[in-house]
Amino acid sequence: MAQIENTANVRKGKSFSHNKNQITRIDMTPMVDLGFLLITFFVFTTTMSTPKATDLFMPSDKPVPIPSELPNSLALSLILDDNNKVYYYNGSFNEAASENKVYETNYSLYEGIGKVIRQKQKEIDVSGKFTDGRKGLMLLIKPTSKSDYKNVIDALDEVVINDVRKYAIVEPANEEISYIRSKKRSGF
């Protein structure tokens, strides 16, 4: 609280009442309390909100046994290219290329790679061939040298959003890159 104290001007033992000085004294205790409360609040809120990042699991250096054959109906490959274009196919590339079943999409919210992943998961569920169902989907993300880092992160976001349990980031084969380049020249 603020207080005003009246003090008399004392000279040589005499007090003069007409020259009274008023001293204002402000109690800073509430202000200091408030300052410490604000500091405490900001310390707690900054330590409690930690940034979240996607886990990246690197392969071990141990020799890997020969993997079991992945059925073509569980494989979905995404080839990330420049200009935010994504090419995708199901199963093996040779079959998809020979049957002209390499398609183009983008990163849009409703019509992009998220929709492609959800359709593939639905096909796996409807087929009823696999005990794991949609969790058996193997998504192969293949960024080309012309794709951006942002494109890879967007693809990984779709992996998390659509709950894809098995995925890998691999280099695209030379056949895939040359096929896409030839289709781009011919007006895919």
Helices and strands as residue ranges (DSSP letters): E 2-11, E 14-26, H 29-48, G 72-74, E 75-80, E 86-90, H 93-98, E 103-105, H 113-127, G 133-136, E 138-143, H 149-161, E 166-169, H 174-185
